[in-house]
Amino acid sequence: MDGVPRVPEQRRRGSEEPAPLRFAVLGPVRAWHVEDEPSLVDGAPREDKALPTGSPQQRALLAALLLREGRTATAAELIDALWGEEPPSQALAAVRTYASRLRKVLGAGVLVSESGGYAVRAPGSLDLAVAQDLVTEAEKARQTGDLGEARSLLGRALALWDGEPLAGVPGPYAEAQRVRLEEWRLSLLETRLDLDLEQGCHAEAVSELTALTAAHPLRERLRELLMLALYRSGRQAEALAVYADTRRLLADELGVDPGPGLRELQERILRADPGLAEPAAPAGEPSVIPVRPAQLPATVPDFTGRTSFVAELSEVLASAEGRVMAVSALAGIGGVGKTTLAVHVAHQARSAFPDGQLYVDLQGAGPRAAEPETVLGAFLRALGTADSAIPDSLEERAALYRSVLDGRRVLVLLDNARDAAQVRPLLPGTDGCAALVTSRVRMVDLAGAHLVDLDVMSPDEALALFTRIVGEERVGSERDAALDVVAACGFLPLAIRIAASRLAARRTWTVSVLAAKLADERRRLDELQAGDLAVKATFELGYGALEPAQARAFRLLGLADGPDISLSAAAAVLDLGVEETEDLLESLVDTSLLESAAPGRYRFHDLVRLYARACAERDEWPPEERGAALSRLLDFYLATAARVYAIERPGDRTVTHLEKSRCEGQTFSDATQALDWLHSEAEPLLACVQQSLQAPTLRRAVDLLLATIDLAESGAGSRRYELTAMAARHAAVEQDDNYAEVRARITLAQVLSQAGRFEEAEHEAMRADSLNETAQDPWATSSAPNQLGIIAICTARYADAEGYFLRAIHAFQADQNKPGEASAVCNLSRTLASMDRSSEAVELSQRGVEIYDELGLSVRLANARYASGIVLTQAGRLHEALAQLSEALQIFTESRQRLWEGTTHFRIAQVHLAARRFAQAAQHAEQALGIGCIGGDWMKANALTVLGKALAALDQSGRAGACWRDALAIYEAAGSSEAGEVRALLSPLAAA
């Protein structure tokens, strides 16, 4: 961070009075009054408020004085700075004239004359001084380990540059300072990028480094950082290709080999050095300090018995050091105390795992066990990985998880596992880490596991646990009754704990009273002594003590699928007001029959949910109320989702074609709040759809799926959305409901298209289009051909696409759906552009944008500008295309449409490539790859192809070849026609 003139401390901070002026040299040389722009760090002064600094030579004099750090510069020094070895004959007079003019502009006391020279005295007023202060603070933060703060400070320093330093200032002194300041800026950039990689932001850094290496091809440190970022992004071939390109370039340009840093990095990549693995520090959120996870639930203070199991498990966990892993699998029936024992042992072993403990309830006993990829995402976040750095696939997440754990000693407690297949991706793979697993099943197929079968407590242990909770005084006088209680509980720890806690809370009861209640078989299940029914029996104790309103809420809420439920949704299930519902739910939380997942959100333990449903089947009267409760939940979600859809798409007639809801739904103050609700409710929404795929709720369920299509387009849970759409289609076919089938198939076709699976998508859309001849659904009449046209565009069947879009436009017009019409018009414009009908295409695309502009749409306007950008690109109107795509990108980003955001970066890369701005093209193509695109692997291959073309033009043929080979593999696997073009691109490389 050296190599720049230091600004003296007294000049930066020596005055308590606000500096009357600000100066800038990290760009054009400028001066302005403080009141015109209060904060230099926030940006440059407004041009209309800036002070006139005169001719280029006069600005050169001001720059020379500013960079003298407040010291006096002699006239001779200033003449040399302005003109060098050949000054004009009137140089001294010119210097005096410039100084006089500047003194009038700047005011008395700022530019002073002394000892035959001049000086500028303006404490703390120079942007260079601000930058130097920020860099100093960044160095201090880095030395103390606060990498996020260091990166933030460096970013603020770099933001002070406003183009080329001393821009337009003549003279040898200005030229020397310009070179020095630019070199300093590059070194700061390298330091900031180095901090990015230290914090795991490798995927984000690739795009910026690609552009920087193109702009500064001989700067080896940038190449080194790019190689490391690519390697950590799983792109080893490209990383090695960067080295090959650099070696060739250095040999051609300078006749030298790469330096030791690059050579060593290449060797480490070739041998897959574990030391190159991505750091475990947080990524993407640079201000976040790495955390040591401590997720273990609290151990129970009255833990009793299980002495042999505690000793056995503690010994196994202690042996984790130096071994690949130690896995202890606790098997046993529900309520046998697996979790209690595992948590107790884990707490005792904490000292052996100083880097933290992870915990998750895998919900293996419920109807929808936790997906390993979801758990891995939560674990990676707990270990400091940002959302943007977490890959999509299970395999990639598992690999990253093992890499993050490398070198750490972490205990992972996997509670309530379904089977070994669910557990395997969650196991750490490094020395010093261990996993503790609980499950109902014996995991004989989990390689290397130390299996422990946990049975019910012995009578002595059971009595001891009961006594510790109730108290020796109350139990001692009624020992026989206490033995009757624990026997009635089947010696199950959970049942004993609930019974004992209930007794402890009722001081007027005796142990005999409780024993008598348990002896009444009508109040407990016959199967109390074994199996899952034992768990139901223990919960019966708590349930039987509930007030009628509480019991009804307990039963009905247990009917809803999904990981949790919001307060508003629960109110719909119960058909009550929000305040009354909250009182009921909080009272259930107090009884431990319900958990408070977060403020305003509630969840059941999976076993409690099963019990609640059993109660609903047994006790809810009339039985139709169960279906009515779930129907009210579906109505709530449908009405609210329709409201979100309407906020996002004002004027769209789709909402008028949805099934009618008998619920008002939730209201929102703005679009941001509506989007927040949609994304936070994604899992419960999709669970409600799947749960409602039967008569008479099938059509409403399909419409709920249709109304939440933004969940698929944003990339949030798109795989879960696809599976739900498939289930909806299957249910509609099974029930012979053509109307629901048409809508389900169109929705599924849209999701499949976004994933790049065009053949499957076309099958669904064609079938829907055919069925709609009978169903006569006005929404499908327009949506089906529009979707078929989109698929035809992507598969280069433009004549087919034109026919489909003309049909769609006519249908949208008949339905008076202006946004839909605009969508089809924009799609048609893209089709005509691909058929070399540019003038028609441009006219149509402008019409589509105008319609959306009139309607005030946001996300759909972005789609229109996106289409217009493509059309203008194909028409060669690149400047206009870039403007349209840039506006689309901003809207997509603000609307959290991540996949569309990535796709727009790809289109911008195409524009830059056509304009021969190869560095910018490579940068945007990298951003598309980092974010992901609509079109799945097919669009990824498109982005790789464009990236390769940009890199080849930047004389990085090795890395270009690596991109093209990856693209070719994708095209060939999908049987895409684009494979031929990529083979042609690779052919010259093979010949060379």
N, C-alpha and C positions, 0 to 999 in steps of 0.2 A: 504493500500500500504506500511505498515511498515514491520519490521521483517527482514531487510537485512542490512548488514553493510553499514553505510553511508560513502561515499567517500568525503573527505574534499574539500571545494571549491577551496582552493589554489592549491591542487593537480590536480583538474580538469582544472582549468583555469589560473593557476599561471604563465604560461610562454607564452610569445608572440611568441617564436620560435616554429616551428613545432616539435612535439615529434618525436624522431628518431625511436621509437619502438611502436608497438601495442601488447597488451596482451589480451588473451581471457581465461575466466574461466567458461563462460556459455555454457559449452560443454567440449570437450577435452582441456586441458591446452596447450596453444600455444603462440608462440611469432614470430613476423616477422617485417621486416623493413617497414617503412611507404611507401617508394617508390615502394615496391612490391605490396601494396594494399592500394590505397589512401584513401579509405573511409571504416571505420569499419562497419558503419551502413548498407552499401550495401552488406555485406556478409563476410565470413571468408576468410583468406588468402589462396592463392593457395598452395597446399601441397608441390610442388617442390620448392617453395620460402620460406617456413617456416624455422625458425631457429631451430636447434636441441636442444631439452630441456632435453634429456638424459633419464635415467631410470625412472620407476614409482616413486621411492623414491625421485629422484632429482626433478621431476615435483611436487611432494608433497611439497618439500621445497619451490619451486618457488610459488606455489599456496598459501602457508601459508604466505609468505612475501607479495604477491599481496593483499591478503585480510586483511592485517594489516593496510591498509589505509595510507601507507607511514611511519608508525611508526616503530621504531626499535624493533625487536623481539630478546630476549635473546636466548643463546644457549639452556638453559634449556627448554624454551618455545617451541623451535623448535623440540627438542627431544621428548617432550611430544606430540606435534602435529603429529609427524611422527610415533611414536611407542607406545604411551600411557604409561601404567603402567609397561610394560615389555620391556624396550629398550635393545638392544644388548650391549655387553660389550664395543664395539668400537663405540658407538653411536656418541660421540663428534667428534671423528676423521672422521666419515662418514659425519657428517654435514659440517665440514670444507672442505672436499673433494668436496661435492656437490656444496658448495658455490663457491669454486675456479673454478670449471668447468663452472658454470653458468656465473661467471664474465667474463671468456674468451669469451663465446658465446655472451653475451649481450653488452659487451664493457665497458670501464672505465666510472665510474661515475653513472652507473645505479644501480648495486648491490654494496652497500657500507658497510664497516665494521665500527662499532662504539660501544663503551661501552661494548665490549665483545659480541656483537650481530651483526645482519645484518638487512638491510632495502633495499627496492627497491624504487628508486627515478625516476619516469617516469611520469611527470605531464600529465594528460588527456589521458592516453594511454590504459585504461582498459575498456573492453566491459561492465562490470558491472557499471562503472562510467557513460558511455553513457546511459545505460538503466535507471539509477537513475535520470539523468537529464531529460530524456524524460518523465518519470513518474511525476516528479515535474511539468513540463510544462503542462502535461495532467490534473493534479489536478487544476492548475490555470485556464485552459480553461474551465473545467467543472464548476468551481465556477462562472465564468462569463457567463455561459449559452451557450458557444460554444461547443455543444456536438459533432458535427462532427469533429472538430479539436481535441478534447479530445480523441475521438475514434481513429483517425488517429495516434496520438502520441503514444497511448498505443499499437497499432498494430506494430508500428516501434520498440518499446521497446521489445515486445514479439518476434519479428522476429530475435532478437539478440541471442536467445537461439538456440543452435545447438546440440540438443540431451540432454543427462543427464549432468547436471553441474559437473565439475571436474571429467569427465568420466575417469575411470581407475586409479584414484589417490588413493593410499592406505592411511591408517592412520585414527585415531579417529577424528582428527580435520576436515579432508576432509569429512568424513561421516556426521558429524554434520552440516557442511556448505552446503553439498549437500541437506540434508533434508530441511534446511532453505531456500535455493534458490529455490527448487522445490515448497515449500509451497508459496513462494512469487510469483512465476510464476502462480500458480493456482489462487491466489487471484487477480492478474492482469487480468487473463482470465475472472474471474467472474465479475470484474469491467467492462471489455470491453463488455462482453455479456449483462450486465445490461444496458450499454449505447446503445447497439443494440436495446434492448426492449424499452428503453425510446424514441428511434427514429422510432419505428414502424417496425423494421426489425425482427418481430417474426417468419415469415415463413422461413427466411433464417437461423435463430438461431436454429431452431428445429433440423436440421441435425447435427450441431456441438455439441449441448447439448446432443443429443442421444449418440454420440460416447464418450463424456466426462463422462457422468454418468455411462456408461458401464466400463470405465477405472477406475473411482473413485466412486464406488457404495455407499460408506458410507458418501460422501460429500453432506450434506443436502442442501447447498446453490445452488449447481448445479441442484439438483432435483427440488428445488423451482423455479428456472429460467426456467427449462424445462416445469413444469406445467403451468407457466404463458404463455410461448411461445405457447404451444399447445392450451391453452384456447383461446388466441387471434387469433389463426389460425382456430377457429371454430371446434376444436377437443376436446370438453368438456369431452367426455367419456374417451379418452386417458389421459387427464390431471388428472382426478380422479383416473384412474388406476395406474398412476405413484405414487400417494400418497399411494394407497393400497399396491403396490409392496414395496415401501420404508418402510412402517410401518412393514410389514412382515419381510423384510430383517433386520431391526434394532432389531426387537424382537429376531430373530434367532441368529444373530451374536453378539449382545451386550446386549440383554435383556432390551432394553430401548424403549420408545415411540419417535415418531418424535418431534422435537423441536417446540417452539411456532410459528416460522415463517411458517413452513409447515402446521401446524394445522390451523392457521388463514387463510392461502391461500385456503386450502380445503373448509373451511366454507364459504368463500367469493364466491368461484366457485359454491358451492351448491345453494347459494341464488342469483346467477347471479348478483353480486354486480356491479352496473354501473361503479364504480371506477376502475374496472379491464379492462374496455374497452381500446382498443388500443389507444395510444397517437396520437394526430393530427400532430406531428412533422414529417418531411420528413423521409421516409424509403429508404433504398437501396443506397442512395447517402449521406453518412454520413457527407460530407463536406458542404452540402447545409443547409443554415440557414432557419428556418421556415419563410414563407412569409405571409403577411396579404393581401389577394387578394383585389384589387381595380380595377375591370374590367368594371365599368360603362363607356359607351361611354360619350364623352363630351356633356354637355347640350348646347343647342343653346343660344347664348347670347341675342337674340332678341325674346325670348319666349313671347308670347302674349296671353291674354285671358285665357279661361278655368278656371276661378277663382273658381267656385263652385266645379269642379272636383278635382282641386288641394287640396282644403280644405278637401273634403270628403276622398280622398285617403290618405292624410297625417294623418288624424285622425285615419283611420283604421291601418295604418302601425305603428303609435305611440302606438297602443294598443297591439302590439306583445309581449311586455314584460309581462311575467307571463302567457301567453296563449300558447297553443300548437303551433299554427301558425296563421298567418293572411294572407289570400290570396285575392288579388284583381285581378279580371279578366276584362280586358278592351276589349270589343268587338266593332267592327266597320269595315266598308269597307276599302279596301286598299287606303292608302293615306290620311286617316282621321286624322292622327297625333297620333296614339296610342303610337308608340315608343317615339316620342318627348315628349309627356305628361308623359309617364312612366319614362323616363330618368330624366326629370325635377323633378318629385316627388321624385324619388330615391335619387337624389343629395341632395334635401332638408332634407331627412330623414337620411342622413349618420351618423349624430351624435348619432342616436338611435341604430346604428349597428357598434360599435367600432371595431369589429373583421373582418370587411371587407364586400365587395359586390361582388357577382358573376354575370356574364352576359353571355347569349348565345342567338344567333339567331337560333331558331328551324326550320326555313325554311319551315314552315307549308303550305305556299302558293305554294311551288314548287312541282315538280313531285316526288321528293324523300326527304321527310322530314327527319330531323336529328333523328337518332336512340337514344333512351334514354340511352342505355348502352354506346354509344360513348360519349354522353354529360357527363355522370357520370364519365367516365374516365378522361375527360378534367377537370371537377370540382375537382376530387380527386387530380390530379396533381397540380392544382392551390392551393389546401389546404395543399400541402406538402407531398403527398403520392407518393412514387416511383413507376415506371412502374411495377417492379417485385412484388410489394405488392398489385397490383390491380387485383382482381379476374376476371374471364371470364364472368360469367353469370350476367344477369340483376339484378336478385334478390340479389345476393351476393354484387354486386356493390352498389345497393341501400342501403343495410344494413350497409355496410362499410361507405358510405356517411353520413348516419344518425349518426353513431357512431363518425365519425370525427367531425361533427357539434355539438355533445353533449357538453354543457357547453360554447358554443360560441354564439355570437349574430351577425348573418350574414344575410344580405339581398340578396335574389336571384331574379334576374330579368330574367324571361323566355319570350323572345320576339318572336312574330310571331308563336305561337303554332298552331298545326294542330287540336288537340282535347284533351279532358280530359285524354284519355288513354296515350297520349304522355307525359303529364305533371305529372301525379301521381307519378311515380318513382323519379321525380326530386324535390319533395317537401321536405323541411326539416321537421323533426318530433320532434323537441325539443323546450323547452321554449326559448323565446327571439329571435327566428329566424322568418323571414317572406318571403313570395314569392309574387312577383308582376308579373302577367301574362298578355300578350297581345295576342289577337287572332282575327281572322275574325268571329269566331262563338261564340255564347253565351254558356258558359260552365255550363249549368244547371245541368249536371250530375257530377260536381266536388264538392264533399261534403265539406261544410264549406266555400265555396268561397263567397266573397263579389262581386257581379256582378255589373259592370258599363257598360252601353251602351253609346258609344261615337259617337255622330252624327257630321255632318259637322258644321263648324263655323257659328255663326250668321253673318249677313252682317256687323255689326259694328266691331266685332272681326276680321273678314277677312280683312276689310279695315285698321284696326289698324296694323295688321301684315304686310300688303303690304307697309304701310307708313313707318314702322320702318326699313324695308330693303331698300326701294328706297330713302327715305328721305322726310321730311315734305315740303321742298321747291318745289320739283318737283311735288309732289302729290297735294299740296294745290291749285295750279292754275288749276288743271285738275281733280277735284274731281269726276265729272260725268264719265269721261273716266276711272278713277280708279275703280269706282263701276262696270263699264262694264267689266273690266278685272277680278275682283274677281268673278263676276257672271258667266263669261265664264269658269272660273276654277271650277265651281260647289261649291264654298266655301270650297273646299278641301285644307287643310293646305299645303300638299306637293306640289300640283299644284300651289298654290299661291306663295310659297317660290321659286319654280323654275322660275316662270314667273318674279317675282320681282327681283331675282338675275340676270337674263338675262338682264333686263332693267337697273339695277344698273351698269352692266359692260359695257353698251353702252351709253356713255354720249351724243352722237349725237341723240339718239332716244328720242321721247317724249312719255308720257303715251298714248297719242292718237294713235301713231304709233303701240304700242303694242296692244292696244285695237282693232285696225283695223285688225291686223294680227289674233287675236283670233276670231274675228267676221267672218273670212273666214272659212266656214265650211269644205272646202276642206283640211284645215290644222289642223283640230282637229276632234275628233270623235263625232258623234251625242250624244253619251251617256256620255258626259262630266260631267253631273251634279250628277251622282250616279253610284254606283257599281264599279266593277273592271275597266270598260271602262274609268272611270274618271282618274284612274292612268295612263292608256295608253295615255290619252289626255295630261296629264301634261308632260309625257316623250316625246310626239310628239314635244313639244317646243324645247327641247334640241336636239332631233334627227334631226329636220328640219334645224338646224343651222350647221350641220356637213358638212364637205367637202365630196365629193363622196367617196374617199378612206376610210375616217373615217367611213362613213355610211355603206359601204360594210363590213368593219371589224366588226362593231357593230352587223350587221345582222348575219353574218356567225358564229361569235364566240358564239352568243346566241344559236346556234343550238346544241352545244355539251353538253351532260349531264356531271355529275361529279361536285364535290364541287368547283373545280377551274381548271385552265389550266396553264401549263408551257409555257414559251416563245417559246421554240422549237416546242411544239405541236401546239401552235397558229400559228406559221409560216407555219406549214404544212397545217393547215386548210385554211389559206389565200393564200397559194402557193406563198409566198414571202420570201425574205431573212430575217435572224434573226434581223439585224439592222433596216431594214425598218419596220418590224413588231413591234419592240420595240418602235420606234418613234410613230407609229399609236396608239398603246395601251396606251402609256403614255399621248398622247393627249386626249384620251377618259377618262383617269383617271382625267385629268384636268376639264373635263366637268361634272364630277361626274356620268357619265353613266357607269363607270367601276371602280372597286376597285382594289387596289394593295394589294394582300393578304400577300405577302412577296417579297423580291427581286427576280425578274424573274418569279413570279407567279401572276395570275390575276383571279378575280372572279366577277360575277354579283350578285347583290342583286336578290333574287328569282323573285320579281315582274318585275324588269328591264329585267331579262332573258326572261320572258313571253312576254314582250313587244317587245324585240328584235326579238323573233321568229315570232311574228305577222308581224313585219316589213319585215322579210325575206320572209314569205309567200306572202306578198302583193307586195314587191318591187324588189325581186331578179329576175333577168332575164338573161338568160333563166332559167326557173324553175329547170332544171336539175342541175344547179350549186349548189343547196342546197345539193342534194345527193352527188355531186362530192366533196364538202367540207368535208362532214363526211367520205367519202371514203378515202380522203387523210389523215384524222386523223387516221383512222383505219390502213392504210398502214404504217404511221409513227410509231404507237405503235407496229405493228406486226414486222416491220423490226428491231426496236430497241430491242424488247423483244427477237427476234431470236438471235440477237448479244449477249445479256446477256446470253442466253441459251448456245450458242457456247463457250463463255468464260468460263462458269462454267463446260462445258462438251466437251472439245476438242475431236474431232474424232467421236462424236455421230452423226449418220446419220439422226436423227429426223429432224434437221433443213433443210435438203435437201428435206424432204417430206412435208414441210409446203407450203401453197399457196404462190405464188410469190407476192412480194410487189413492187410497182412502186416508192417507196421512199427509200432513202438511210438509213434513220433513224439516230439516234444519235450515236456518237462514244465515246469510253471510253479509258482512259489511263491505267487502271488496273481493276482487278476483284472487288476491294473494291468500286471503283466509279460506276461500273456496278450494283453491289448489292444495293448501295445507291439509284440509279435511280429506280430500280425495286420496292423497298419498299416505296419510297416517292410517286411513281405514282400508287400505288395499287388501290386507289379509282377511279381515272380517268380511269385507264385501264379497270377495271371491269365494270364501267359505259359505256365505249365505246363498250365493248363486248355486253352488254345487248341492247344497242341502235342499234347494227348492226345485230341483229338476224333476218334478212329478206333478200330475194333475192335482189340484187345479191351479198350481202356481207356476207351471212351466213357462208360460209366455211372459209373465212378469220377470222371471229369473233371466230369461234370454234378453229381455229389454234392459235389465240392470247391467248385464254384460256389455250390451251395445252402448249404453250411456257412459260407461267407464272406459272407453277405448283409449283415452289418454294414458291410462296405466301401461298399455302396451307400447304406445308411441314414445313414451318418455324413457323406455328401457327399464322401468321399475317393475320388477317381478314379471317380466314378459313371458318367461317360461311357464310360470304358474297360470298366467292369463291364458296362454295357449292351451294348456291342459284343461282348464275350465271350459274353454270354448269347444274343445273336442268332446268333453262330457256333455255339454249342452246339445251339440249336434246328435250325439248318440241317443240321448234321452228323447229328443224330438222324433227321431226315426223310430224308436221303440214304441212310442205312443201314437205314431201315425198322425202327427200334427204338422201338416205341410207348412202352415203359417210360421210356426216356431222354427221349423227346420230351415226354411229359407233364410231367416234372419241369423240363425246360428251359423249357417254355412258362409254367409257373406262376411260376418264378423271374423270367422276363422280364416277365411281367405285373406282378409286384410292383415291379420297377424302373420300368416305364413309368408305373405309378400314382403312384409317388413323384415322377415328373417332370411329373405333371399331364396325361399323354397317355392319357386314359381310354378313348377309342374303341379305340386300338391295344391297350391293356391288356385290355379286355374281350374282344377277338377272341382273344387268346392264351389267356386263362383259359377261355373257352367251348370252344375247341378242345381244351384239356387235359382239361376236364371230360368232354367227349364221348369222347375217346380212352380215358379211364380206365375206361370201361365194359368195355373189353377188357383193359386193362393190370392193373386191380384192384390198384393201388398204395395201401396203407392210408394212407401219408402224403398222397398226392394226394386221396384220398377226402374228407379233412377240409380240406386246404389250398386246394383249388380253390374250393369254395363259399364259404369264408371270404374269399378274395380277390375273388370275384365280388360278395360282399356289400359289401365296402369300396368297390369301384367304383360299385356302385349307390347307396351313401350319397352319394358325391361328385357323382353326377349326379342327385341328388334323386329317385331311384326307390325310395321307402322300402318299398313293399309287396314289390317284388322282393327288396330287401335283407333283409327279415324272413324270407322263405322260405329264402334262401341261408344265413343265420346259423343258423336252426333245423336245417337239414341239417348244417351244420358242427358244431354242438354235439353232435348225435347221433353223428356220426362220431368226434369227439374222445373222447367218452365210451366208445364201443366200443373205441377204441384205448388207453383208460386214460391219456390224455394230459391231465393236469390243467392245465398251463399253456396248452395249446391251447384247452381248453374255456373257460378264463378269458378268453382273447383274444376268442373268439367271443361270449361272454356280454357282455363290455364293448362290443363292436361292436353287438350287438343292442340294448343299452341306449341307445346313441346313436340307433339307428333308431327305437325306440319314442318317444324324446323328440321326435324330429322329426315324429312322427305324433300329437303332443299326448297321449301316454299317459304322463304325467310320473311318476305314482306307481309304475307298473311299471318305468319306466326307471331311476328312482333306486334302487329295490330291487335290480334286476339289476346296476347299476354297483357298488353296495356289495358284492354277492356276488363280483363279479370281483376287486375289491380284496382282499377277505378271502382268496380262494384264493391270490393272489400273495403276500400277507403270510404265509400259512402255509408256502408253499414257500420263502420267503426270497429271492425273485428281486429283482434290482435294476432292470435296464433294463425288463423286462416289467412290474414294479410301476409304474414311471413311466408306461408306456403305459396301465395301468389307471387310475391317478390322473388322467391326461390325459383319458381318456374320461369318468370320473366328473365331472371339472370341467366338461366340455361339457354333460353331462346336467343337472347342478345349475344351470348358467347358464340353460339353457332352462326350468328349473323355477322360476326366479326366486330361488333360494337362493344369492345372490351371495357372501355371506361364506364359506359352505362351499365354493363353487366355487373361490374365490381360494385357499383353503387347500390344496385338492387340486392345483391347477395349480402352485402355488408349490413344493410338494414334488416334483412331476413335473419341474419345471424344474431343481431342484437335482440330481436323479439324472441327468437327461440331460446336464447340464453335466459332472458328474463322470465320466460314461461316454463322453465325447467324441462324443456323438451330436448333431453341430452342427445338422443339419437339423431334428431333433426339438426341439432347444433353441429354434431360431427359430420353429417352429410353435407351441410353447407360449407364447412371448411374444405371438403373435398372439391366442391364446385368452384370455390374461390381459388384453390390450387390449379384447377384447369384453366381459369382465366389468366393467372400469372404465367402459366406455362405457355399459353398461346401468345402472351405479350413478351415472351422471352425474359421474364423476371424469374429466373430459375431458383434463386435462393428463397424468394417469397413462396414460390410454388412448393418447394420442398418443405418449408416450415408449415404451411397449411395442410399439406398431405400428412405430415407427421401428426398434427393435431387431430385430423380425422381418424387416424389409426389409434391414437391414444384414447379418444372418446368413444369411438364406435359409430356405426352408421345404420340408417335404415337400409335394409337389403342384406344384412348379415354378411356371411363369408364372401358372397359375390361382390358386394360393394367394397369389402376389405381388399379383395384382389384388384379392383379398379383403383383404389387409393395406392396400393403398392406399385401398380403399373405407372401411375402418374409420378409417384415419388422416384421411381427408377429413372424415368425420362429426365426429370429435373436434375438428379444426381449425375447422370451421364453427361448432361450439358455443362455441369460444373466440374467435369473431368474427374468424377469419382466413379469410374466404371466398375470397380470391384464391388462397391456397395450397391450400385445400380443392378448388377447381375444378381446379387443376393436377393434383392427385392423382387426381381422378375421371376426368379426360380420359385420363390414362395407363391407369387401370384399364379404362375403356371400350374403348380400343384393343386391349387384351389379350383382353377378353371377346369382342369382335366378331371378332377374328382366329380365335378358337377356336370361335366359334358358341355361346358359353355363354349360358344363360338369364339369368344375372345382369346381362347388359347392360341389360335393361329397367329394373331398379332404379337403375342408375347414370345412365341417361338422365333418369329422373325427378328424381334429385338435382341434375343439371346444369340442368334446365329453369328453375328460378327464377333461377339466375345469368345465364342467357341473356336472360331477360326484363328483368332489372335492367340 
